Amino acid sequence: MELTIAPKIEKESESLHIIHYPDGKTLYLVGTAHVSKESVELVEETIHRVNPDTLCVELDDKRFERMTNKEKFLDINIVEILKNKQMFYFIGQFILAMFQRKIAEKTGSKPGREFTRAIELAKERNIRIVLADRDIGITLKRAWRLTRFRDKFKLIAGLGASESVDIENMDIEELKSFDVMSKIMEEFAEELPVTKRVLIDERDTYLAEKIREGLGQTTVAVVGAGHVPGMLEILESNSQPVDLSEIEYVPTAAPVGKILKWGIPIIIISIFIWGFFTGGRDVAGEVLLYWVLINGILTAIGCLLSFAHPLTTISGFIAAPITSLNPTIGAGIVTGIVQAMLVKPRVRDFEELRDSTMHIRGWWTNRVTRVFLVFFFSSLGSAIGTFVAFPFLTKFFTG
């Protein structure tokens, strides 16, 4: 068996490592904080100094398109996002991006500027660009699907916790070296080891392998500082290329989720049918009325909390009792679509999207984010309504 020689790693600074390969290729691995001017300057200085023929960046196709096409936000189709049930993933990305922008306000640097600057220089110099990160949708879906049912609430709380971190009292230098995802997952790694593996460890592997596959004679790779330790360990190894197919697929939904998704509606419908034939039409009518009112009212309250259009609120009231018994569609999808059609987002809403999400009030005033709120609060109201109304079905057995 042919022996392979491991590359030599030279540490030039905390943020720059040089990997020398036996075949003469050289990789300059730049670890950055996504909100640091110093990171931007380091990227510029490194590209100018080594004049690479290849640039690898911690971006996937979608994020690359958003960064390089400033009009991309104008093409967001809210209705399609709702229909394809991608709203939670979309909101998750927004929460993390919003946290980075809060840090950026204090450090004075735009989040991700080191990536855009690297790409600008690459295009000016005709440097080949390699997008080395896994699709963000796959990452978030894998994290959600592989996390145990009882731990999903911890995951949501972990993302939400990014909003409550005390940024104002943090030192500027600390913020400049702050990696959002790493910080959040460090705090939850012990409680959510599977989630941490998907969000951090798998991406370390993916980034390292894509960079290794895309190496030029002289390559500069720009990645978040939080990924560097794991990537160096992988890049330093002399193992065979890694098969990424195992971490590129989205697992099917957990059996527990499917059971709950279909089981609860089947049980409720069965009780309705059984009660109608054994408990009398009067009791059946009374229970049905409770079901409609409780589901409808709580969903409508969710719409009101999000300042939805009056017709959106009415549609939520009508749809919730039905969608609660239909596992293929939720009340939030109905209200979100109705809201998006009745109060269509304007061009300026998309242009101001980043600024609007920086402040609580902005979520209600921006028409795009208000659709998110309508979806979330009406979904929550409908879910609560289902569980609150469920005990009233016992009237079939007692009355």
C-alpha positions as CSV (number, residue, x, y, z in Angstrom):
1,M,0.0,0.0,0.0
2,E,1.4,3.4,-1.0
3,L,2.2,5.7,1.9
4,T,1.0,9.3,1.8
5,I,2.9,12.1,3.3
6,A,1.0,14.5,5.5
7,P,1.2,18.2,4.7
8,K,3.3,20.5,6.9
9,I,1.4,23.3,8.8
10,E,3.1,26.6,9.6
11,K,1.4,29.0,12.0
12,E,2.1,32.5,10.8
13,S,-0.4,34.1,13.3
14,E,-3.5,33.2,15.3
15,S,-5.5,34.0,12.2
16,L,-3.3,32.7,9.4
17,H,-2.0,29.2,8.9
18,I,0.0,28.0,5.9
19,I,-0.3,24.4,4.8
20,H,2.5,23.1,2.5
21,Y,1.6,20.0,0.5
22,P,4.1,17.4,-0.7
23,D,3.2,18.1,-4.4
24,G,4.2,21.7,-4.0
25,K,0.8,23.2,-3.5
26,T,0.3,25.8,-0.8
27,L,-2.8,26.7,1.1
28,Y,-3.2,29.9,3.1
29,L,-6.0,29.3,5.6
30,V,-7.3,32.6,6.9
31,G,-9.6,32.4,10.0
32,T,-11.8,35.5,10.3
33,A,-14.4,37.1,12.6
34,H,-17.3,38.0,10.3
35,V,-17.6,41.5,11.8
36,S,-14.0,42.6,12.0
37,K,-12.2,45.2,10.0
38,E,-8.9,43.5,10.9
39,S,-10.2,40.3,9.2
40,V,-10.9,42.3,6.0
41,E,-7.5,43.8,6.1
42,L,-5.8,40.4,6.6
43,V,-7.7,38.9,3.7
44,E,-6.6,41.8,1.5
45,E,-3.0,41.7,2.6
46,T,-2.8,37.9,2.1
47,I,-4.3,38.0,-1.4
48,H,-2.0,40.9,-2.4
49,R,1.1,39.2,-1.0
50,V,0.7,35.6,-2.2
51,N,-1.2,36.3,-5.5
52,P,-3.2,33.0,-5.4
53,D,-4.6,31.3,-8.4
54,T,-7.5,29.9,-6.3
55,L,-9.8,31.4,-3.7
56,C,-11.9,29.2,-1.4
57,V,-14.7,30.9,0.7
58,E,-17.0,29.6,3.4
59,L,-20.1,30.2,1.3
60,D,-22.6,28.0,-0.5
61,D,-24.3,28.9,-3.8
62,K,-27.3,30.7,-2.2
63,R,-25.2,32.9,0.1
64,F,-22.8,33.6,-2.7
65,E,-25.7,34.8,-4.8
66,R,-27.1,37.0,-2.0
67,M,-23.7,38.6,-1.4
68,T,-22.8,39.2,-5.0
69,N,-26.3,40.1,-6.3
70,K,-27.5,43.1,-4.2
71,E,-30.9,42.8,-5.9
72,K,-31.4,39.2,-4.8
73,F,-33.5,40.1,-1.8
74,L,-36.0,41.6,-4.2
75,D,-36.6,38.2,-5.8
76,I,-37.6,36.5,-2.5
77,N,-40.9,34.8,-3.1
78,I,-42.6,34.8,0.4
79,V,-45.5,32.7,-0.9
80,E,-43.2,30.0,-2.3
81,I,-41.3,29.9,1.0
82,L,-44.6,29.3,2.8
83,K,-45.8,26.7,0.4
84,N,-42.5,24.8,0.5
85,K,-42.6,24.9,4.3
86,Q,-39.2,26.6,4.5
87,M,-40.3,29.4,6.9
88,F,-38.6,28.1,10.0
89,Y,-35.3,27.7,8.2
90,F,-35.6,31.2,6.7
91,I,-36.3,32.6,10.2
92,G,-33.4,30.7,11.7
93,Q,-31.0,32.3,9.2
94,F,-32.5,35.7,10.0
95,I,-32.0,35.3,13.7
96,L,-28.3,34.4,13.3
97,A,-27.8,37.2,10.7
98,M,-29.4,39.7,13.0
99,F,-27.1,38.8,15.8
100,Q,-24.1,39.3,13.6
101,R,-25.4,42.7,12.5
102,K,-25.7,43.7,16.2
103,I,-22.1,42.9,16.7
104,A,-21.2,44.7,13.5
105,E,-22.9,47.9,14.8
106,K,-20.5,48.0,17.7
107,T,-17.3,47.0,15.7
108,G,-18.1,49.2,12.8
109,S,-17.7,46.5,10.1
110,K,-20.3,45.0,7.9
111,P,-20.9,41.2,8.6
112,G,-19.3,39.0,6.0
113,R,-17.3,41.9,4.5
114,E,-14.1,39.8,4.4
115,F,-15.9,37.4,2.0
116,T,-17.2,40.1,-0.3
117,R,-13.8,41.8,-0.4
118,A,-12.1,38.5,-1.1
119,I,-14.6,37.9,-4.0
120,E,-14.1,41.4,-5.3
121,L,-10.3,40.9,-5.4
122,A,-10.7,37.5,-7.0
123,K,-12.8,38.9,-9.8
124,E,-10.4,41.8,-10.4
125,R,-7.4,39.3,-10.7
126,N,-9.3,36.5,-12.5
127,I,-8.7,34.2,-9.6
128,R,-10.7,31.0,-9.6
129,I,-13.4,31.0,-6.9
130,V,-14.4,27.8,-5.0
131,L,-17.6,27.8,-2.9
132,A,-16.6,25.4,-0.1
133,D,-19.5,25.4,2.4
134,R,-22.5,23.1,2.5
135,D,-25.9,24.4,1.4
136,I,-27.4,26.3,4.4
137,G,-30.7,24.6,3.9
138,I,-29.2,21.1,4.2
139,T,-27.3,22.1,7.3
140,L,-30.4,23.5,9.1
141,K,-32.7,20.6,8.0
142,R,-30.1,18.0,9.1
143,A,-29.8,19.8,12.4
144,W,-33.6,19.8,12.9
145,R,-34.2,16.3,11.7
146,L,-31.3,14.7,13.6
147,T,-32.1,16.5,16.9
148,R,-34.3,14.4,19.2
149,F,-37.8,15.5,19.6
150,R,-37.4,16.6,23.2
151,D,-34.2,18.5,22.3
152,K,-35.8,20.5,19.5
153,F,-37.1,23.1,22.0
154,K,-33.5,23.5,23.4
155,L,-32.3,24.1,19.8
156,I,-34.9,26.8,19.3
157,A,-34.0,28.3,22.7
158,G,-30.3,28.2,21.6
159,L,-31.0,30.2,18.5
160,G,-33.2,32.6,20.4
161,A,-30.4,33.0,23.0
162,S,-28.3,34.6,20.3
163,E,-30.6,37.6,20.6
164,S,-30.2,37.9,24.4
165,V,-26.4,37.9,24.5
166,D,-25.1,41.0,26.3
167,I,-23.3,42.6,23.3
168,E,-23.3,46.1,24.8
169,N,-21.0,45.2,27.7
170,M,-18.6,43.0,25.6
171,D,-15.1,44.3,24.8
172,I,-14.6,45.4,21.2
173,E,-11.7,43.0,20.7
174,E,-13.7,40.2,22.1
175,L,-16.5,41.0,19.6
176,K,-14.0,41.1,16.7
177,S,-13.0,37.5,17.4
178,F,-16.6,36.4,18.1
179,D,-18.0,33.6,16.0
180,V,-21.7,33.4,16.3
181,M,-22.4,29.8,15.6
182,S,-19.4,28.6,17.6
183,K,-20.4,30.7,20.6
184,I,-24.0,29.4,20.6
185,M,-23.0,25.8,20.1
186,E,-20.3,25.9,22.8
187,E,-22.9,26.7,25.3
188,F,-25.2,23.9,24.1
189,A,-22.7,21.3,23.0
190,E,-23.1,19.1,26.2
191,E,-26.9,19.2,26.0
192,L,-27.1,19.0,22.2
193,P,-24.2,17.0,21.0
194,V,-25.9,15.8,17.8
195,T,-26.9,19.4,16.8
196,K,-23.4,20.6,17.5
197,R,-22.0,17.8,15.4
198,V,-24.2,18.9,12.4
199,L,-23.7,22.6,12.7
200,I,-19.9,22.7,13.5
201,D,-18.1,19.3,13.1
202,E,-19.8,18.3,9.8
203,R,-19.1,21.7,8.3
204,D,-15.5,21.5,9.4
205,T,-15.2,18.2,7.5
206,Y,-17.2,19.6,4.5
207,L,-15.1,22.8,4.3
208,A,-11.8,21.0,4.6
209,E,-12.7,18.4,2.0
210,K,-14.1,20.9,-0.5
211,I,-11.0,23.1,-0.1
212,R,-8.7,20.1,-0.5
213,E,-10.6,19.1,-3.7
214,G,-10.4,22.6,-5.1
215,L,-6.7,23.3,-4.3
216,G,-4.8,25.3,-6.9
217,Q,-1.1,25.7,-6.9
218,T,-1.5,28.6,-4.5
219,T,-4.8,28.8,-2.6
220,V,-6.2,31.3,-0.1
221,A,-9.1,30.0,1.9
222,V,-11.3,32.4,3.9
223,V,-13.4,30.8,6.7
224,G,-14.8,31.7,10.1
225,A,-12.3,31.4,12.9
226,G,-14.4,28.9,14.8
227,H,-13.9,26.3,12.0
228,V,-10.1,26.6,11.9
229,P,-9.1,24.2,14.7
230,G,-11.3,21.4,13.4
231,M,-10.3,22.0,9.8
232,L,-6.6,22.0,10.6
233,E,-6.9,18.6,12.2
234,I,-8.6,17.3,9.1
235,L,-6.3,19.0,6.6
236,E,-3.2,17.8,8.5
237,S,-4.3,14.1,8.3
238,N,-2.9,11.9,5.5
239,S,-6.2,10.0,5.2
240,Q,-7.9,9.3,1.9
241,P,-10.5,11.8,0.6
242,V,-13.7,12.0,2.6
243,D,-17.0,10.8,1.2
244,L,-19.3,13.7,1.7
245,S,-22.5,12.0,0.6
246,E,-23.3,10.9,4.2
247,I,-23.5,14.6,5.3
248,E,-25.1,16.0,2.2
249,Y,-28.5,14.2,2.5
250,V,-31.5,15.3,4.6
251,P,-32.7,12.4,6.8
252,T,-36.4,11.5,6.7
253,A,-38.5,12.8,9.6
254,A,-38.3,10.9,12.9
255,P,-41.1,8.3,13.5
256,V,-42.3,10.2,16.6
257,G,-42.9,13.3,14.5
258,K,-44.9,11.4,11.9
259,I,-46.9,9.6,14.6
260,L,-47.8,12.9,16.2
261,K,-48.4,14.6,12.9
262,W,-51.0,12.0,11.7
263,G,-51.9,10.4,15.0
264,I,-53.5,13.4,16.7
265,P,-55.8,14.4,13.8
266,I,-56.9,10.7,13.4
267,I,-57.7,10.4,17.1
268,I,-59.7,13.6,17.1
269,I,-61.6,12.8,13.9
270,S,-62.3,9.3,15.3
271,I,-63.7,10.7,18.5
272,F,-65.9,13.1,16.5
273,I,-67.3,10.2,14.4
274,W,-67.7,7.9,17.4
275,G,-69.3,10.7,19.5
276,F,-71.8,11.6,16.7
277,F,-73.2,8.1,16.6
278,T,-73.1,7.3,20.3
279,G,-73.4,10.6,22.1
280,G,-76.2,12.2,20.1
281,R,-76.2,15.1,17.7
282,D,-76.7,17.7,20.4
283,V,-73.4,16.8,22.2
284,A,-71.6,16.4,18.8
285,G,-72.8,19.9,17.8
286,E,-71.7,21.4,21.1
287,V,-68.2,19.8,21.0
288,L,-67.8,20.8,17.4
289,L,-68.7,24.4,18.3
290,Y,-66.0,24.4,21.1
291,W,-63.5,23.0,18.6
292,V,-64.1,25.7,16.1
293,L,-64.2,28.6,18.6
294,I,-61.2,27.6,20.6
295,N,-59.0,26.9,17.5
296,G,-60.3,29.9,15.6
297,I,-60.1,32.4,18.4
298,L,-56.6,31.5,19.5
299,T,-55.4,31.6,15.9
300,A,-57.1,34.9,15.3
301,I,-55.4,36.3,18.5
302,G,-52.1,35.2,17.0
303,C,-52.9,37.2,13.9
304,L,-53.9,40.2,15.9
305,L,-50.6,40.1,17.8
306,S,-48.7,40.3,14.5
307,F,-50.9,43.2,13.3
308,A,-52.2,41.1,10.4
309,H,-54.7,42.4,7.9
310,P,-58.4,42.0,9.1
311,L,-59.1,39.5,6.3
312,T,-56.0,37.5,7.3
313,T,-57.4,37.3,10.8
314,I,-60.7,36.1,9.5
315,S,-59.0,33.5,7.3
316,G,-57.0,32.3,10.3
317,F,-60.2,31.9,12.3
318,I,-61.9,29.9,9.5
319,A,-58.8,27.8,8.5
320,A,-57.5,26.8,12.0
321,P,-60.3,24.3,12.9
322,I,-59.8,22.6,9.5
323,T,-56.0,22.7,9.3
324,S,-55.7,21.4,12.8
325,L,-57.2,18.1,11.4
326,N,-55.0,18.2,8.3
327,P,-51.4,17.2,8.8
328,T,-50.3,18.4,5.3
329,I,-51.0,22.1,5.9
330,G,-50.9,24.4,8.9
331,A,-52.9,27.5,9.8
332,G,-49.7,29.6,9.6
333,I,-49.2,28.7,6.0
334,V,-52.7,29.8,5.1
335,T,-52.5,33.1,7.1
336,G,-49.0,33.8,5.8
337,I,-50.0,33.4,2.2
338,V,-53.2,35.5,2.7
339,Q,-51.2,38.2,4.4
340,A,-48.5,38.3,1.7
341,M,-51.2,38.6,-1.0
342,L,-53.3,41.3,0.8
343,V,-50.3,43.4,2.1
344,K,-47.8,42.8,-0.6
345,P,-44.2,43.6,0.4
346,R,-42.8,46.6,-1.4
347,V,-39.4,47.1,-3.0
348,R,-38.4,49.3,0.0
349,D,-39.4,46.5,2.4
350,F,-36.8,44.2,0.9
351,E,-34.2,47.0,0.7
352,E,-34.7,47.8,4.4
353,L,-35.0,44.1,5.4
354,R,-31.6,44.0,7.1
355,D,-32.1,47.2,9.0
356,S,-35.7,46.3,10.0
357,T,-34.7,43.1,11.7
358,M,-32.2,45.0,13.9
359,H,-35.0,46.3,16.1
360,I,-38.1,44.7,17.5
361,R,-40.4,47.4,16.2
362,G,-39.0,46.8,12.7
363,W,-40.4,43.3,12.6
364,W,-43.9,44.7,12.8
365,T,-43.5,47.6,10.4
366,N,-41.7,45.8,7.6
367,R,-44.2,44.0,5.4
368,V,-41.8,41.1,4.8
369,T,-41.0,40.3,8.4
370,R,-44.7,40.9,9.4
371,V,-45.5,37.9,7.2
372,F,-43.1,35.9,9.3
373,L,-44.8,37.1,12.5
374,V,-48.3,36.3,11.1
375,F,-47.0,32.8,10.2
376,F,-45.4,32.2,13.6
377,F,-48.1,33.6,15.9
378,S,-51.0,32.1,14.1
379,S,-49.2,28.7,14.0
380,L,-48.6,29.0,17.7
381,G,-52.2,30.0,18.4
382,S,-53.5,27.0,16.3
383,A,-51.2,24.6,18.1
384,I,-52.3,25.8,21.5
385,G,-55.9,25.7,20.4
386,T,-55.7,22.0,19.4
387,F,-54.4,21.0,22.9
388,V,-56.8,23.3,24.8
389,A,-59.8,22.1,22.8
390,F,-58.9,18.4,23.1
391,P,-60.3,18.0,26.7
392,F,-63.6,19.3,25.5
393,L,-63.9,16.1,23.4
394,T,-64.4,14.2,26.7
395,K,-67.9,15.6,26.7
396,F,-68.7,12.7,24.4
397,F,-67.9,10.4,27.2
398,T,-69.4,12.4,30.1
399,G,-72.4,14.0,28.6
